[in-house]
Amino acid sequence: MENVLSYITCFGWLPLLLPALLGLLLGWLLFRGKKVDGDLSIEGEGALRAEADSLRARVRELEGSVASRDTEVSGLKSKLAAAAAGAAAAAAVTSKAAPAAEEASDDDTYALEWRNRYLAARVKYLEGRLSEAPAPKAKAKAAPKAKVKAAPKPKAEPKPKAKAAPKPKVLYTDGPTDGTPDDLKLIKGIGPKFEKDLHSKGIYYFRQIGAWKAADVKMVEGVIDSIPGRIKRDEWVKQAKGLAKGAAPKAMKAKPATAKKAKGKPGPKPGTKLGAKTKDGRVRQKPGPKGGAKKPVMSAEDKYYANVKKYDDKASRDTVKAIIKHCGVALRSRDSSLVACSDATETATVAKNFVGKKLGVKDGAEDVVKAVCQEMKGERFKNRVTFYYLCAKNTGKLDMFGG
């Protein structure tokens, strides 16, 4: 019994020792090289900390980009506000300067319209000249005939002279190509200004004007500063034909009274209304101002004011003066100082620029112009100042000119 107890005491712990050793071995194999701190291993905690650091860095990066975007947006907002303020100020300045600019542009528009009409007529004429140009085939056919008949028949030589083409009746040239230009002022109705205009369009000789047809007259009236119908009324073409043939200009312009005396026809009897002497036998004197007084010369403003008074006895001189100032350079030329109601282009210009823009009449501007044309129907030459005055009066806009 003692031996059993001693044996158990000595060797009884071996069965317990073996499982313990096996557990230690398995634990060593599973957790070899790993350090455990609490519930997590050292490697797991390090990975979590690294991931947290990267997330914090990303958050800081995003916060920085958001801050820069906020700064940029605030800068853009300030710039936008400044630009809006500048635009408002510019709009206010533009609105104040717009009426003056529109008034200044009326004259430029009028000059441009005349220039466009001249260019359009010029192009139309050149196209007509090109279409009327002779075909070059006639010259090609004439060449071989001359070679065949030149040797045997010397009489055939004068034929080319007989077939020589006459000088073309040119309307426009690049300059005075046929010698010294003619004095176009010898034609009644052509003064220094018209002569200068005709020279600028290439017209230098009587033969050019004498060769004009009805279409040429209409075109020339469209490109020079002339009232429609002036060329036909003053008989430019007829006078130019006579001057081109060598007729004296005085014979064309002079009254037929001297010619009657030369032919020996009796003149008016003495004592009659047109006689040179009175019934008492005294020489009839020409009527004139008494006492040697000179006739007072009216200023341009007085003439315009007197013409306006024919239609409105109560017209204010200050109002007429303001309209004269508005017309400006348009009154320097006689033709531009008049309004031609027969010219649809000009009446449309007056309706658009003066009645529409200056007076502010949006609807019925053309009706206003037509009414004034009817009111001034009795005058052949309608003064521009009077025409504008009546337009302003009929639309109740005289207060714009101080009336």
C-alpha positions in Angstrom: 0.0 0.0 0.0 2.8 2.2 0.9 4.5 1.3 -2.4 1.4 2.2 -4.4 1.1 5.5 -2.7 4.8 6.2 -3.2 4.5 5.2 -6.8 1.5 7.6 -7.3 3.4 10.3 -5.5 6.4 9.8 -7.7 4.8 9.1 -11.1 1.1 10.2 -10.8 1.7 13.6 -12.0 3.1 12.4 -15.4 -0.3 12.0 -17.1 -1.2 15.6 -16.2 2.1 16.9 -17.3 1.8 15.6 -20.8 -1.4 17.5 -21.8 0.0 20.6 -20.2 3.1 20.3 -22.3 1.1 19.7 -25.4 -1.0 22.8 -24.7 2.1 24.9 -24.3 3.5 23.6 -27.5 0.3 24.4 -29.4 0.1 27.9 -27.9 3.7 28.6 -28.8 3.1 27.5 -32.4 -0.1 29.7 -32.7 1.1 32.8 -31.1 4.8 32.7 -32.1 6.2 36.2 -32.8 2.9 38.0 -31.8 2.6 40.4 -29.0 -0.8 40.8 -27.4 -1.8 43.9 -25.6 -5.3 43.7 -24.1 -7.8 42.3 -26.5 -5.8 43.4 -29.7 -2.5 42.2 -31.1 0.3 44.8 -31.6 0.1 44.4 -35.4 -3.7 45.0 -35.5 -3.5 48.1 -33.4 -0.7 49.5 -35.5 -2.7 48.9 -38.7 -5.7 50.7 -37.2 -3.6 53.6 -36.1 -2.0 53.9 -39.6 -5.5 53.9 -41.2 -6.8 56.5 -38.8 -3.8 58.8 -39.5 -4.4 58.5 -43.3 -8.0 59.3 -42.8 -7.1 62.4 -40.7 -4.7 63.5 -43.4 -7.4 63.1 -46.1 -9.9 65.1 -44.0 -7.3 67.9 -43.5 -6.6 67.9 -47.3 -10.4 68.1 -48.1 -10.9 70.9 -45.5 -8.0 72.9 -47.1 -9.5 72.5 -50.6 -12.9 73.5 -49.4 -11.4 76.6 -47.7 -9.6 77.6 -50.9 -12.8 77.1 -52.9 -14.7 79.3 -50.4 -12.0 82.0 -50.8 -12.2 81.8 -54.6 -16.0 82.0 -54.5 -16.0 85.0 -52.2 -13.4 86.7 -54.5 -15.6 86.0 -57.6 -18.6 87.3 -55.8 -16.8 90.6 -54.9 -15.6 90.9 -58.5 -19.2 90.3 -59.8 -20.6 92.9 -57.5 -17.9 95.4 -58.6 -18.7 94.6 -62.3 -22.4 95.0 -61.8 -21.8 98.4 -60.1 -19.6 99.5 -63.0 -22.2 98.3 -65.6 -24.9 100.3 -63.8 -22.7 103.4 -63.8 -21.8 102.9 -67.5 -25.5 102.4 -68.4 -26.4 105.7 -66.6 -23.7 107.6 -68.5 -24.7 105.9 -71.8 -28.4 106.8 -71.2 -27.4 110.5 -70.7 -25.1 110.5 -73.7 -27.5 108.6 -76.0 -29.7 111.6 -77.1 -26.6 113.7 -78.0 -25.1 110.7 -79.9 -28.4 110.2 -81.8 -28.6 113.8 -82.8 -24.9 113.8 -83.9 -25.5 110.6 -85.9 -28.5 112.0 -87.9 -26.2 114.1 -90.1 -23.8 111.2 -90.5 -26.7 108.9 -91.5 -27.9 111.4 -94.0 -24.5 111.7 -95.6 -24.0 107.9 -95.7 -27.4 107.4 -97.4 -26.4 109.8 -100.2 -23.0 108.1 -100.5 -24.7 104.6 -100.7 -27.1 105.9 -103.4 -24.2 107.2 -105.4 -22.3 103.9 -105.1 -25.4 101.9 -106.0 -26.0 104.0 -109.1 -22.3 103.7 -110.1 -22.4 99.9 -109.9 -25.6 99.8 -111.9 -24.2 102.0 -114.6 -20.9 100.0 -114.8 -22.9 96.7 -115.1 -24.9 98.3 -118.0 -21.7 99.4 -119.7 -20.2 95.9 -119.4 -23.4 94.3 -120.9 -23.3 96.8 -123.8 -19.6 96.3 -124.6 -19.0 95.0 -128.2 -18.0 91.3 -128.6 -14.4 90.8 -129.5 -15.4 88.4 -132.3 -15.8 91.3 -134.8 -12.2 92.2 -134.5 -11.1 88.7 -135.0 -13.1 88.4 -138.3 -11.8 91.7 -139.6 -8.2 90.7 -139.4 -8.1 87.9 -142.0 -10.0 90.1 -144.5 -7.4 92.8 -144.4 -4.6 90.3 -145.1 -6.4 88.8 -148.1 -7.4 92.1 -149.8 -4.3 94.2 -149.0 -2.0 93.1 -151.8 -4.2 92.9 -155.0 -6.6 95.8 -154.4 -5.1 99.0 -153.0 -8.5 100.6 -153.1 -9.6 98.4 -150.2 -7.3 100.3 -147.9 -9.7 103.1 -147.0 -12.3 100.6 -145.8 -10.9 100.3 -142.3 -11.2 104.1 -141.9 -14.9 104.0 -142.9 -15.5 101.2 -140.4 -13.6 102.9 -137.6 -15.7 102.9 -134.5 -16.8 106.4 -133.2 -15.6 107.6 -129.9 -17.9 106.1 -127.2 -20.2 108.5 -125.5 -18.7 108.0 -122.1 -20.5 109.1 -119.0 -17.7 108.5 -116.6 -13.9 108.7 -117.2 -10.8 108.5 -115.0 -10.0 112.1 -115.8 -10.0 114.8 -118.5 -8.8 112.4 -121.3 -9.6 114.7 -124.3 -7.6 117.8 -123.4 -8.6 120.7 -121.3 -12.0 120.3 -119.6 -14.9 122.4 -120.8 -16.3 125.2 -118.7 -19.5 123.4 -117.5 -20.6 126.6 -115.7 -21.6 127.9 -119.1 -24.7 125.6 -118.9 -27.6 127.4 -117.2 -28.2 125.8 -113.8 -24.6 124.6 -113.2 -22.6 126.6 -110.8 -19.2 126.0 -109.2 -20.6 123.5 -106.8 -22.4 121.4 -109.4 -19.3 121.6 -111.7 -17.2 120.3 -108.8 -19.6 117.4 -108.2 -19.7 116.5 -111.9 -15.9 116.5 -112.1 -15.8 114.2 -109.1 -18.0 111.8 -111.1 -15.8 112.0 -114.2 -17.9 114.4 -116.2 -15.7 117.1 -117.9 -17.0 117.8 -121.4 -20.2 119.1 -123.0 -20.3 116.1 -125.3 -20.7 113.8 -122.3 -23.7 115.7 -121.0 -25.1 116.0 -124.5 -25.1 112.2 -124.9 -27.2 111.6 -121.8 -30.4 109.6 -122.2 -33.3 109.6 -119.7 -31.8 106.7 -117.8 -28.5 108.6 -117.5 -30.2 111.8 -116.3 -32.0 109.8 -113.6 -28.8 108.1 -112.5 -26.8 111.4 -112.4 -29.6 113.0 -110.2 -29.2 110.1 -107.8 -25.4 110.6 -107.4 -25.0 114.4 -107.2 -26.5 116.7 -104.7 -29.4 117.9 -106.9 -33.2 118.2 -106.6 -35.0 115.6 -108.7 -36.1 117.1 -112.1 -33.5 119.9 -112.1 -31.5 118.6 -115.0 -34.6 118.3 -117.2 -36.1 121.6 -116.1 -32.9 123.6 -116.8 -32.3 121.7 -120.1 -28.7 120.7 -119.4 -28.6 118.1 -122.2 -30.0 120.5 -124.8 -27.6 123.3 -123.8 -24.6 120.9 -123.7 -25.4 119.7 -127.3 -25.3 123.3 -128.5 -22.1 124.1 -126.7 -20.5 120.9 -127.9 -21.2 122.1 -131.5 -19.6 125.5 -130.8 -22.7 127.6 -130.1 -22.0 130.7 -128.0 -23.4 130.4 -124.5 -24.7 134.0 -124.5 -26.9 133.3 -127.4 -28.5 130.4 -125.4 -29.0 132.3 -122.2 -29.8 135.8 -123.5 -33.3 137.1 -123.7 -34.8 137.3 -127.2 -35.2 141.1 -126.8 -31.8 141.9 -128.4 -32.5 139.5 -131.2 -35.8 141.2 -132.0 -34.0 144.5 -132.3 -31.4 143.1 -134.6 -34.1 141.8 -136.9 -35.7 145.2 -137.1 -38.9 144.4 -135.3 -40.6 147.4 -133.7 -40.4 147.7 -130.0 -42.9 148.9 -127.5 -44.3 152.4 -128.1 -43.1 155.3 -125.9 -45.4 156.0 -123.0 -46.5 152.4 -122.7 -45.9 150.3 -119.6 -42.7 148.8 -121.1 -41.6 151.9 -123.0 -38.2 153.5 -122.4 -39.8 157.0 -122.0 -42.8 158.4 -120.3 -45.6 160.3 -121.9 -43.8 163.6 -121.1 -40.8 162.4 -123.1 -38.6 161.8 -120.0 -36.4 158.7 -119.8 -38.0 156.2 -117.6 -36.0 155.4 -114.6 -35.7 151.9 -113.0 -37.7 151.6 -109.8 -35.5 151.3 -106.7 -35.3 152.4 -103.0 -36.0 156.1 -102.5 -33.3 158.5 -101.4 -30.5 156.1 -102.3 -31.3 153.9 -99.3 -29.9 150.4 -99.7 -32.2 147.4 -99.2 -31.5 145.8 -95.9 -29.9 142.4 -96.1 -31.7 139.7 -94.1 -29.7 137.2 -92.1 -30.2 133.4 -92.6 -31.9 133.2 -89.3 -34.3 136.0 -90.3 -35.1 134.2 -93.5 -35.9 131.0 -91.8 -38.0 132.8 -89.2 -40.0 134.7 -91.8 -40.7 131.4 -93.7 -41.9 129.8 -90.5 -44.2 132.8 -89.7 -46.0 132.1 -93.0 -47.5 129.0 -91.3 -47.5 130.0 -87.7 -47.9 133.7 -86.8 -47.2 133.0 -83.1 -43.9 131.2 -83.8 -41.1 131.9 -81.3 -37.8 133.0 -82.6 -36.0 131.0 -79.9 -37.7 127.9 -81.1 -36.8 128.5 -84.7 -33.2 129.2 -83.6 -33.1 125.9 -81.7 -34.3 124.0 -84.8 -31.7 125.8 -87.0 -29.0 124.6 -84.5 -30.4 121.0 -84.7 -30.2 121.0 -88.5 -26.5 122.0 -88.3 -24.5 121.2 -91.4 -27.6 120.2 -93.4 -28.2 123.9 -94.0 -24.8 124.6 -95.6 -25.9 123.2 -99.0 -29.0 124.6 -100.8 -30.2 121.2 -101.8 -29.8 119.6 -98.3 -31.5 122.6 -96.7 -34.7 121.6 -98.6 -37.0 118.6 -98.1 -38.1 116.9 -101.4 -41.5 115.3 -100.7 -41.3 113.6 -104.1 -38.3 111.6 -102.9 -39.5 108.6 -100.9 -36.1 107.9 -99.5 -35.7 111.4 -98.1 -39.2 111.5 -96.5 -38.5 108.1 -94.9 -35.2 109.5 -93.5 -37.0 112.5 -92.0 -39.6 110.2 -90.5 -37.1 107.9 -89.0 -34.3 110.3 -87.8 -36.2 113.5 -86.9 -39.8 112.4 -86.1 -39.0 109.0 -84.8 -35.7 109.5 -82.9 -35.7 113.2 -82.1 -39.4 113.8 -81.4 -39.9 110.3 -80.0 -43.0 109.5 -82.2 -43.0 105.7 -82.4 -46.2 105.1 -84.3 -47.3 107.1 -87.3 -44.0 109.0 -88.0 -44.5 108.7 -91.8 -48.1 110.0 -91.5 -46.7 113.1 -89.7 -44.3 113.7 -92.6 -47.1 113.2 -95.2 -49.3 115.7 -93.4 -46.6 118.4 -93.4 -45.9 117.7 -97.1 -49.6 118.3 -97.8 -49.5 121.5 -95.6 -46.5 122.9 -97.6 -47.9 121.8 -100.9 -48.1 125.4 -102.1 -44.3 125.8 -101.9 -42.1 124.3 -104.6 -39.0 124.4 -102.4 -39.8 123.2 -98.9 -37.5 124.7 -96.3 -36.1 122.1 -93.9 -36.3 124.4 -90.8 -40.0 125.1 -91.6 -40.6 121.4 -92.3 -39.1 120.4 -88.9 -41.0 123.1 -87.1 -44.4 122.0 -88.5 -43.5 118.3 -87.6 -42.8 119.3 -84.0 -45.9 121.6 -83.9 -48.3 118.9 -85.2 -47.0 116.3 -82.8 -47.0 118.7 -79.8 -43.2 118.5 -79.3 -42.3 122.2 -79.7 -41.4 122.3 -76.0 -38.3 120.2 -76.9 -36.9 123.2 -78.7 -38.0 125.7 -76.0 -41.4 126.5 -77.6 
